[in-house]
Amino acid sequence: SGPTITISDFKFGAPLTVKPGATVTVTNSDSAEHTVTADSGGAFNAEVSGKGTTTFTAPTAPGSYPFHCTYHPMMHGQLIVQ
């Protein structure tokens, strides 16, 4: 069902590898709101409500895109486009 970033216990899952321009689903198991925000360049910024899901479009340029949650800066993940 397509690439998915799952948020649970204030943690993002393992690094996710996707194709350029893929639609990425974000599933939030926590009751708190989170974001999936690229560390630099504004490549993506998705906001997901507690117990909610959302989608965003992966960058088209191949590379590694570290990301974080703007509400919880200790949360870090990585999106790999190839």
BALO-112383 format. One record per atom (N, C-alpha, C): residue number from 1; residue in one letter; x, y, z. Coordinates in nm, 2 decimals. Layout:
// BALO-112383
+-----+---+--------+--------+--------+
:   k : r :     c1 :     c2 :     c3 :
+-----+---+--------+--------+--------+
: NUM : A :      X :      Y :      Z :
...
+-----+---+--------+--------+--------+
This chain:
// BALO-112383
+-----+---+--------+--------+--------+
:   k : r :     c1 :     c2 :     c3 :
+-----+---+--------+--------+--------+
:   1 : S :   0.08 :  -0.12 :   0.00 :
:   1 : S :   0.00 :   0.00 :   0.00 :
:   1 : S :   0.09 :   0.12 :   0.00 :
:   2 : G :   0.20 :   0.12 :  -0.06 :
:   2 : G :   0.29 :   0.24 :  -0.08 :
:   2 : G :   0.37 :   0.26 :   0.05 :
:   3 : P :   0.47 :   0.34 :   0.03 :
:   3 : P :   0.57 :   0.37 :   0.14 :
:   3 : P :   0.50 :   0.45 :   0.25 :
:   4 : T :   0.53 :   0.40 :   0.37 :
:   4 : T :   0.47 :   0.46 :   0.49 :
:   4 : T :   0.57 :   0.49 :   0.60 :
:   5 : I :   0.56 :   0.61 :   0.66 :
:   5 : I :   0.64 :   0.64 :   0.78 :
:   5 : I :   0.54 :   0.63 :   0.90 :
:   6 : T :   0.58 :   0.54 :   0.99 :
:   6 : T :   0.49 :   0.52 :   1.11 :
:   6 : T :   0.55 :   0.59 :   1.23 :
:   7 : I :   0.47 :   0.67 :   1.30 :
:   7 : I :   0.52 :   0.73 :   1.42 :
:   7 : I :   0.46 :   0.66 :   1.54 :
:   8 : S :   0.54 :   0.62 :   1.63 :
:   8 : S :   0.50 :   0.55 :   1.75 :
:   8 : S :   0.59 :   0.58 :   1.87 :
:   9 : D :   0.53 :   0.61 :   1.98 :
:   9 : D :   0.61 :   0.64 :   2.10 :
:   9 : D :   0.71 :   0.75 :   2.07 :
:  10 : F :   0.66 :   0.86 :   2.00 :
:  10 : F :   0.75 :   0.97 :   1.97 :
:  10 : F :   0.88 :   0.93 :   1.90 :
:  11 : K :   0.86 :   0.83 :   1.81 :
:  11 : K :   0.98 :   0.79 :   1.73 :
:  11 : K :   0.93 :   0.77 :   1.59 :
:  12 : F :   1.01 :   0.80 :   1.49 :
:  12 : F :   0.99 :   0.77 :   1.35 :
:  12 : F :   1.05 :   0.63 :   1.33 :
:  13 : G :   1.00 :   0.56 :   1.23 :
:  13 : G :   1.05 :   0.42 :   1.20 :
:  13 : G :   1.19 :   0.43 :   1.14 :
:  14 : A :   1.23 :   0.32 :   1.09 :
:  14 : A :   1.36 :   0.30 :   1.02 :
:  14 : A :   1.37 :   0.39 :   0.90 :
:  15 : P :   1.49 :   0.43 :   0.85 :
:  15 : P :   1.50 :   0.50 :   0.73 :
:  15 : P :   1.41 :   0.44 :   0.62 :
:  16 : L :   1.34 :   0.52 :   0.54 :
:  16 : L :   1.25 :   0.48 :   0.44 :
:  16 : L :   1.31 :   0.51 :   0.30 :
:  17 : T :   1.32 :   0.41 :   0.21 :
:  17 : T :   1.36 :   0.44 :   0.07 :
:  17 : T :   1.24 :   0.44 :  -0.02 :
:  18 : V :   1.24 :   0.55 :  -0.10 :
:  18 : V :   1.12 :   0.57 :  -0.19 :
:  18 : V :   1.17 :   0.61 :  -0.33 :
:  19 : K :   1.09 :   0.60 :  -0.43 :
:  19 : K :   1.12 :   0.65 :  -0.56 :
:  19 : K :   1.10 :   0.80 :  -0.57 :
:  20 : P :   1.17 :   0.87 :  -0.66 :
:  20 : P :   1.15 :   1.01 :  -0.67 :
:  20 : P :   1.00 :   1.05 :  -0.70 :
:  21 : G :   0.95 :   1.14 :  -0.62 :
:  21 : G :   0.81 :   1.19 :  -0.64 :
:  21 : G :   0.71 :   1.10 :  -0.59 :
:  22 : A :   0.75 :   1.00 :  -0.51 :
:  22 : A :   0.65 :   0.90 :  -0.46 :
:  22 : A :   0.56 :   0.97 :  -0.36 :
:  23 : T :   0.44 :   0.92 :  -0.35 :
:  23 : T :   0.35 :   0.96 :  -0.24 :
:  23 : T :   0.38 :   0.88 :  -0.12 :
:  24 : V :   0.41 :   0.95 :  -0.01 :
:  24 : V :   0.45 :   0.89 :   0.12 :
:  24 : V :   0.34 :   0.91 :   0.22 :
:  25 : T :   0.29 :   0.80 :   0.28 :
:  25 : T :   0.19 :   0.81 :   0.38 :
:  25 : T :   0.25 :   0.82 :   0.52 :
:  26 : V :   0.20 :   0.91 :   0.60 :
:  26 : V :   0.25 :   0.92 :   0.74 :
:  26 : V :   0.13 :   0.87 :   0.83 :
:  27 : T :   0.16 :   0.77 :   0.91 :
:  27 : T :   0.06 :   0.72 :   1.01 :
:  27 : T :   0.11 :   0.75 :   1.15 :
:  28 : N :   0.03 :   0.82 :   1.23 :
:  28 : N :   0.06 :   0.86 :   1.36 :
:  28 : N :  -0.01 :   0.78 :   1.46 :
:  29 : S :   0.06 :   0.69 :   1.54 :
:  29 : S :   0.00 :   0.61 :   1.64 :
:  29 : S :  -0.01 :   0.68 :   1.77 :
:  30 : D :   0.06 :   0.80 :   1.78 :
:  30 : D :   0.05 :   0.87 :   1.91 :
:  30 : D :  -0.07 :   0.96 :   1.92 :
:  31 : S :  -0.11 :   1.00 :   2.04 :
:  31 : S :  -0.22 :   1.09 :   2.05 :
:  31 : S :  -0.17 :   1.24 :   2.03 :
:  32 : A :  -0.04 :   1.26 :   2.03 :
:  32 : A :   0.01 :   1.40 :   2.01 :
:  32 : A :   0.02 :   1.42 :   1.86 :
:  33 : E :   0.01 :   1.55 :   1.82 :
:  33 : E :   0.03 :   1.59 :   1.68 :
:  33 : E :   0.18 :   1.59 :   1.65 :
:  34 : H :   0.22 :   1.55 :   1.53 :
:  34 : H :   0.36 :   1.55 :   1.49 :
:  34 : H :   0.37 :   1.62 :   1.35 :
:  35 : T :   0.50 :   1.64 :   1.31 :
:  35 : T :   0.52 :   1.68 :   1.17 :
:  35 : T :   0.64 :   1.60 :   1.12 :
:  36 : V :   0.64 :   1.58 :   0.99 :
:  36 : V :   0.75 :   1.53 :   0.92 :
:  36 : V :   0.81 :   1.64 :   0.83 :
:  37 : T :   0.92 :   1.70 :   0.88 :
:  37 : T :   0.97 :   1.82 :   0.83 :
:  37 : T :   1.12 :   1.80 :   0.79 :
:  38 : A :   1.15 :   1.83 :   0.66 :
:  38 : A :   1.28 :   1.81 :   0.61 :
:  38 : A :   1.38 :   1.91 :   0.69 :
:  39 : D :   1.49 :   1.86 :   0.73 :
:  39 : D :   1.59 :   1.94 :   0.81 :
:  39 : D :   1.63 :   2.06 :   0.73 :
:  40 : S :   1.64 :   2.05 :   0.60 :
:  40 : S :   1.69 :   2.17 :   0.52 :
:  40 : S :   1.62 :   2.18 :   0.39 :
:  41 : G :   1.62 :   2.29 :   0.33 :
:  41 : G :   1.57 :   2.31 :   0.20 :
:  41 : G :   1.42 :   2.31 :   0.18 :
:  42 : G :   1.34 :   2.29 :   0.28 :
:  42 : G :   1.20 :   2.28 :   0.27 :
:  42 : G :   1.15 :   2.18 :   0.17 :
:  43 : A :   1.22 :   2.07 :   0.16 :
:  43 : A :   1.18 :   1.96 :   0.07 :
:  43 : A :   1.04 :   1.90 :   0.09 :
:  44 : F :   1.01 :   1.89 :   0.22 :
:  44 : F :   0.87 :   1.85 :   0.25 :
:  44 : F :   0.84 :   1.89 :   0.40 :
:  45 : N :   0.71 :   1.91 :   0.42 :
:  45 : N :   0.67 :   1.94 :   0.56 :
:  45 : N :   0.52 :   1.90 :   0.57 :
:  46 : A :   0.50 :   1.78 :   0.64 :
:  46 : A :   0.37 :   1.73 :   0.65 :
:  46 : A :   0.33 :   1.73 :   0.80 :
:  47 : E :   0.21 :   1.77 :   0.83 :
:  47 : E :   0.16 :   1.78 :   0.96 :
:  47 : E :   0.05 :   1.67 :   0.98 :
:  48 : V :   0.06 :   1.59 :   1.09 :
:  48 : V :  -0.03 :   1.48 :   1.11 :
:  48 : V :  -0.09 :   1.49 :   1.25 :
:  49 : S :  -0.22 :   1.48 :   1.26 :
:  49 : S :  -0.28 :   1.49 :   1.39 :
:  49 : S :  -0.27 :   1.36 :   1.46 :
:  50 : G :  -0.30 :   1.37 :   1.59 :
:  50 : G :  -0.29 :   1.25 :   1.68 :
:  50 : G :  -0.38 :   1.14 :   1.62 :
:  51 : K :  -0.33 :   1.02 :   1.62 :
:  51 : K :  -0.40 :   0.91 :   1.57 :
:  51 : K :  -0.45 :   0.92 :   1.42 :
:  52 : G :  -0.38 :   1.01 :   1.35 :
:  52 : G :  -0.42 :   1.04 :   1.22 :
:  52 : G :  -0.33 :   0.99 :   1.11 :
:  53 : T :  -0.36 :   1.02 :   0.98 :
:  53 : T :  -0.27 :   0.99 :   0.87 :
:  53 : T :  -0.27 :   1.11 :   0.78 :
:  54 : T :  -0.17 :   1.12 :   0.70 :
:  54 : T :  -0.16 :   1.23 :   0.60 :
:  54 : T :  -0.06 :   1.17 :   0.50 :
:  55 : T :  -0.05 :   1.24 :   0.38 :
:  55 : T :   0.04 :   1.21 :   0.28 :
:  55 : T :   0.12 :   1.33 :   0.24 :
:  56 : F :   0.24 :   1.30 :   0.18 :
:  56 : F :   0.32 :   1.41 :   0.12 :
:  56 : F :   0.39 :   1.35 :   0.00 :
:  57 : T :   0.44 :   1.44 :  -0.09 :
:  57 : T :   0.51 :   1.39 :  -0.21 :
:  57 : T :   0.66 :   1.40 :  -0.18 :
:  58 : A :   0.73 :   1.29 :  -0.20 :
:  58 : A :   0.87 :   1.28 :  -0.18 :
:  58 : A :   0.94 :   1.37 :  -0.29 :
:  59 : P :   1.06 :   1.42 :  -0.25 :
:  59 : P :   1.14 :   1.50 :  -0.35 :
:  59 : P :   1.17 :   1.42 :  -0.47 :
:  60 : T :   1.19 :   1.49 :  -0.58 :
:  60 : T :   1.22 :   1.42 :  -0.71 :
:  60 : T :   1.37 :   1.40 :  -0.72 :
:  61 : A :   1.45 :   1.48 :  -0.65 :
:  61 : A :   1.60 :   1.47 :  -0.66 :
:  61 : A :   1.64 :   1.35 :  -0.57 :
:  62 : P :   1.72 :   1.26 :  -0.63 :
:  62 : P :   1.77 :   1.15 :  -0.54 :
:  62 : P :   1.86 :   1.20 :  -0.43 :
:  63 : G :   1.87 :   1.13 :  -0.32 :
:  63 : G :   1.95 :   1.17 :  -0.21 :
:  63 : G :   1.89 :   1.13 :  -0.08 :
:  64 : S :   1.96 :   1.17 :   0.03 :
:  64 : S :   1.91 :   1.14 :   0.16 :
:  64 : S :   1.86 :   1.26 :   0.23 :
:  65 : Y :   1.74 :   1.25 :   0.28 :
:  65 : Y :   1.67 :   1.37 :   0.34 :
:  65 : Y :   1.64 :   1.34 :   0.49 :
:  66 : P :   1.73 :   1.39 :   0.58 :
:  66 : P :   1.69 :   1.38 :   0.72 :
:  66 : P :   1.57 :   1.47 :   0.75 :
:  67 : F :   1.49 :   1.42 :   0.85 :
:  67 : F :   1.38 :   1.50 :   0.89 :
:  67 : F :   1.36 :   1.50 :   1.04 :
:  68 : H :   1.27 :   1.58 :   1.08 :
:  68 : H :   1.24 :   1.59 :   1.23 :
:  68 : H :   1.10 :   1.63 :   1.25 :
:  69 : C :   1.06 :   1.63 :   1.37 :
:  69 : C :   0.92 :   1.69 :   1.41 :
:  69 : C :   0.94 :   1.82 :   1.47 :
:  70 : T :   0.87 :   1.92 :   1.42 :
:  70 : T :   0.89 :   2.06 :   1.47 :
:  70 : T :   0.84 :   2.08 :   1.61 :
:  71 : Y :   0.75 :   1.99 :   1.65 :
:  71 : Y :   0.70 :   2.00 :   1.79 :
:  71 : Y :   0.79 :   1.93 :   1.89 :
:  72 : H :   0.86 :   1.83 :   1.84 :
:  72 : H :   0.94 :   1.74 :   1.93 :
:  72 : H :   1.08 :   1.73 :   1.86 :
:  73 : P :   1.17 :   1.83 :   1.88 :
:  73 : P :   1.29 :   1.83 :   1.80 :
:  73 : P :   1.38 :   1.71 :   1.83 :
:  74 : M :   1.35 :   1.63 :   1.93 :
:  74 : M :   1.43 :   1.51 :   1.95 :
:  74 : M :   1.40 :   1.40 :   1.86 :
:  75 : M :   1.29 :   1.41 :   1.79 :
:  75 : M :   1.24 :   1.31 :   1.69 :
:  75 : M :   1.31 :   1.33 :   1.56 :
:  76 : H :   1.38 :   1.23 :   1.51 :
:  76 : H :   1.46 :   1.24 :   1.39 :
:  76 : H :   1.43 :   1.11 :   1.30 :
:  77 : G :   1.43 :   1.13 :   1.17 :
:  77 : G :   1.41 :   1.02 :   1.08 :
:  77 : G :   1.48 :   1.05 :   0.95 :
:  78 : Q :   1.47 :   0.96 :   0.86 :
:  78 : Q :   1.55 :   0.98 :   0.73 :
:  78 : Q :   1.46 :   0.92 :   0.62 :
:  79 : L :   1.45 :   1.00 :   0.51 :
:  79 : L :   1.39 :   0.96 :   0.38 :
:  79 : L :   1.50 :   0.95 :   0.28 :
:  80 : I :   1.51 :   0.84 :   0.21 :
:  80 : I :   1.61 :   0.82 :   0.11 :
:  80 : I :   1.53 :   0.81 :  -0.03 :
:  81 : V :   1.57 :   0.89 :  -0.12 :
:  81 : V :   1.51 :   0.89 :  -0.25 :
:  81 : V :   1.61 :   0.84 :  -0.35 :
:  82 : Q :   1.57 :   0.73 :  -0.42 :
:  82 : Q :   1.66 :   0.67 :  -0.52 :
:  82 : Q :   1.59 :   0.60 :  -0.63 :
+-----+---+--------+--------+--------+
